[in-house]
Amino acid sequence: AKVYYTFNTNKIKTRKLKMKRMIKYPSIGQFRNTVKNVVEHSCFIGLDSEGVAQFDYLKPKPTYTFNATEKIHGTNAGVCFSNIAGIWFQSRENIITAKENNMGFAFFGDANKDILINIIQDLAKENNINLYHNIITIYGEWAGGKIQKNSALTNCEKAFIMFEYFKVSPIEPNEDIPAKWFRMNSIEYPSARIYNILRFNNYNFTIDFNTPELIQNDLIKLVEEVIEPASPLGKAFGQEANVGEGIVCSYLTEDGELLQFKVKGEKHSTHSKVKTLQQLDMIELNKLEECVEKVCHTWRFEQALVSTFGEDYASNLDRRLLGDYLKWVSSDTLKEESDIILEYGFEPKDVLGKVAKKAKEYFFEVEQGRI
């Protein structure tokens, strides 16, 4: 007797559809956001008994070399693939199809799906990624044509320019298995208008997060003197005089976390909510540091500790009262040192912020028994 097996193809199709989920590209913040995140991550020492995060701000901060690529003014697009669900396409906010296709990107993706699948399969093989257990998402900017006005690629033939990093996510969301980022190789298919951002101009910046402000002027100089006057990306596509938008600086950590920030030029920023990075006057910065050194005194920090925690302050320190301690330092500094601050020509807030930082460092040194 023959035994026949039947399969419910509708269930299989439903299962594949469920595996297609939106995997958003993260928002790219400002330089100050990255500085804050790196400092807090490097200074984190664990949780206390109540589950409150503890930081040692005296720990040395890392030095990272960021790669900067030109920021493209188009629309964000993503291509996802797994062996279970197949291929699908995304805008910044939604999964898209040929009917709702994000300026034609889904239609373009469908027409070039074999090439895009090959790209993802090559990345999986190169990085030993199992596509039965994971989804690979490559992100990029769909730019050119009339997608954006007054951009570096306006009126060029539309193209998909893949970003420097791609994301690997578990088939289904899993808090115990976080997504990771990997660096793209140099793969691209120019004949299909699929380009790799790494083929265009790249710039490296080494940032010491102990003194991150020292890199600001170099970042601004690149945008103002190279990118904004005549976009190198626009030139590569035959547009000689188009205005560049800015740069995106990226660094991939050892555990697969992607750190990114953007720096935009004045011309693009006047029509958006994005603030430009401010130029630093190094002479003024050195003058400010000199002023801070004159008004900062360890005896004042000790007085503030006694006032806040009592004579036996070393045994009674409580981080919940750190704000009270810093408030005492600021008030007393302003009362006793305002003539020096005035002599240097600074606003009190500019000086007191740096005084508070030194006072906080002193607090942690006492707490850890270093003083």
N, C-alpha and C positions, 0 to 999 in steps of 0.2 A: 504494500500500500504506500502511496505517496503522501507525504505530509507537506502541506503548504503553509507558509508563514506570511502573514500580512502585516504591513506597517502603516501606522497612521501618519501620513505625510503632513497633515495639517498640524499635528503636534510638533513635528520636527521643524516646520516653518515657524510656528509660534515660538519655539525655543530659540531659534536663530534670531528672531526679531527681538526677544528679550535681552539677548547678548549685545545688541546694539545700543549703547548708551552714550549720552553726552559726556565728553571728557574735555572740560573747558581749558582754554589757555589762560594762564594766570595774568592778572593785571600787572603791568610793569610800573613800579613806584619810582619815587625820587631818590636821589643820592642819599639824602638824610635818612630815608627809611631803611636802606641797605646798611648804613653805618649802625643804626640802632639795633637792627637784627643781628648783625655780626658781633657787636659788642656784648649783647645780652647772651647770645649763644656761647661765646667764648668764656664768659664770666659765670655762667650757670654752674652751680656746685651741687644741686639736688633740692629735694623738698624737705621742709621741716616736719615735725610730728603732726601738724595741722594741715599738711598738704600745700603749704605756701612756698612758692619758688624762692630759692636763696641764691644770691649772687656774690661773688668776690670780685669787686671792680678793680682790685689791685693786680689781678692776674694780667700777664702780658697779652695783648691782642695780636691776632695773626696778620701776616702780610700775604695778600693774594694778588696774582696778576690777572686782570680782567682783559678779555678781548672785546674790542668795540667794533661794531658793524653799523653801517648807515641805517637809520630808521626809515622804513618805507611807508609812504602815505598811500594806503589802499584800503582793503578790507581784510580782516583776519579770516583765515581759512584753515581747515584741518582735514586730514585724510586718516581714517582709522581702518585697521584690518586685524582680524584673527582668523585662524583656520576654522573656527566654529561658526562665526557669524558672517564671514566674508568682508567685503569692503563697504564703507559708508563715508559720507562727507558731512562737514560741519561748518557753520558760520561761527562767530564768536559765542553766540548764545544758544544755537539750536542745531539739531540734526536737519540736514536739508536734502531735498530731492530735486529732480529736474523741473518740477512744478514750482517749488519755492527754493530758488537756486542761488541766492546770494550773488547778485550781479553776474550770473552765468557760470558760477564756479562749479555747481553740481553737474551741470550739463558738460562742462569741460572735463570734470573728473570722470564721468561715465565714458566719455569718448576716449580717455587715456587710462582707463582703469587697469589694463594689463601692464602698462609701464609703471604705474603707481604701486601695484601689487609686487612687481619685480623689485622695486626700490625697497619696499618694506621687508620682503623676504631676504634680500641681500643684507640689510641691517640686522635682521634676526640671526642669520647665519654667522655674521661677523662678530656679534656680541653674545652668541650662545643663548638666544632667547627662544623659549618654547611658545610657539604661536597657538598651541592648543590650550595653554594655561594663561596666556597673556594677550593683551591688545597693544599693538604699537600704533602710536599717533604721531604723524609728522605734521608740523605746523608751518605756516608760511603766510605771505601776504599775496593776495590776488590783486594785482595792480595794473595800471595802464588804462587805455581807452578813456572813458568818461567816469570811471569809478570815483575819482576824486578830482576836484578842480585845483589848478595851480600847484600840482605836485611834480616831483622829479620825473614821473613817468606818464603824466597826462598826455594823451593823444598817441602814445606808443601802443603797439599791439599788446593786448592783455597777456600777462604772464603770471605763472605761479612761482614765487621765489621762496624756496624752503629756508627755514631758519636754521640756526647753528646746532640746535639740540632737538632730540625727539624724546617722547615720553613712553614709558612702558608701564602699563596698568594691569592688575589682575583681571581675569575675565569678568568676575563679579566684584563689586566693591567689598573690600575687606580691610578693617582697621588694623589687623595684625600684619598685613602685607602692604606696606605703603608703595605708592607709585614711585618710580625712579626715572631720572633723566640720563640720557646718553648723548655723546657728541656725534654728530653726523659725520660720515666720511665725505669724500668729494664727489659722490655720485650725483649726476644730473642728466637731463635729456633736453638740451637746447632745441633740438629739432621739433620737440613737442611743446616748446615754450615752458619747460620745467627747469628752473635754474636753482643753483645752490648759492646762498648768500656768501659762502666762503670763497667763491670765485672772484668776488669783488674786493675792493679795498678793505683791509683789516688793520686795526691799530691796537697796540698793547699798552696798558697802564698798570703799573705796579702800585698798589695802594697799601700803605702801612696804616692799619686801623688804630694804632696808638696816636697817630696824628693825621687823620684822614683829610682834614681841611687843606693840607698842603698840595693835594692833587687837583683841587677845584680849578685853578687857573689853567692848567694844562687841558682839562676837559673842555673848558669854555673856548680856549684858543683853537682847538681842533674844529669845533662847530662853527665858530665865527669866521675863521680864516680859510677853511678847506671845504666843509660840507655845505654851509648855507649859501655862499656866493655862487657856486656852480656845482651842483650835485655830481660827485664822481659816478654814482649809479646812473644818473640821467645821461651823463656823457657816454657810459658804456652802451646805452641804448640809442645813441645818436642824438640826444637832446643836450645841446651845448650850454644853454643859459638857464636851465630850470633851477629853481631854488630848492636846496636840500632841507629836510625837516630837522635832522639832528642825528644822534647816535643812540644805540642801545649797547650797554656794557654788560657782559655776562661772565660768570665764573661758575664752574661745576665743582662742587665739593666731593670729597672722597666717598661720602655715603649717598651720592646721587641726588643731592639737593641743588637746585638751580638758583643762583643769586643773580638778580638783574636790576638795573636801574637805567633811566633814560635821561638824556640831556637834550633839550630842544633849543633851537635858535629863536631869536626875537621875532622874526617875520612870521613864523608859524604860531608862536605863542600868543601873538596879539589877537588871534581869532579862536583861542581855546582857553580852557581853565588851567592848563598846565603852567606852572611857574618855572621860569628859567633859573638855572644855577647862577648865583651871584659871583661876580669877580671879586677877588680878595686883594686888598692893598697890603702887600707884605710888610711895608714900612710901618703902617698903622697896626698890623697884627703884632709885630715885634714890640711896638710901643705899648700896646695893650698888655702884653705879657709882662713887660717891665713894671707897669703900673700895678698889676695884680700881685707881683712879687713884693712890692712895697707895702701893700695894704693887708697882705696875708701874714698872720702870726700864729704860731702853734699855741702860744699862751692864750690867745682868744678862743681857739678851739677847745682848750682845756677848760676855760671858764664856762663855755657853752655846755660842755659835758657835765660839769658840776651843777650848773643851773638847772639842767634838764633831768639828770639822773642821780644827783646827790654826790657827796664827797667820795663815796666808794663807787664811783661811776663804772669802773672797769668790771665790777661784779653785777651791775644793775642795767647794763645796756639792753635796750629793747628797740628793735627795728621799727616797731609801730610808732615810736616817738621820734623817729629820725627827722620828720618834717619840723617838729618843734625845735629840735637842736639846730637845724639849718636856718630856721627863721630867726633864732637868737643871734647866730653868727652874722647874718645879713643885716639885721637891725643895728647891731653894735658896730659893725664895719662902717655902715652909712653914717652913724652918729659921730664916730671918732676919726674917720678917714676921708670925709667928704671933701676937705680942702685939697688933698692929694689927687683925688679923682677929678676935681675941677681943674686943678693945675695941668693935668694931662689932657683935658678937653674931652673926656668921655661921658656918655650918659651912665648914670648909676647901674642901670639894668645890664649894660654890657660888661661891667666889671664884676658885679655881684653874682652873675651867673657862673663865672669862672672861679670866684671865691667859694661859692657853694660846692663846686666840683671838688676843690681841694679839701674843703671841710669834710665832705663825704668820704674821701679817701682816708683822711685822718681817723674818722669814726671806724672804718673797717680795719685799719691797722691796729687800733686799740682793741677792737672786738676779737681779733685773731691773735692777740698777745705779742704783736711785733713792736709795741711801744710800751 
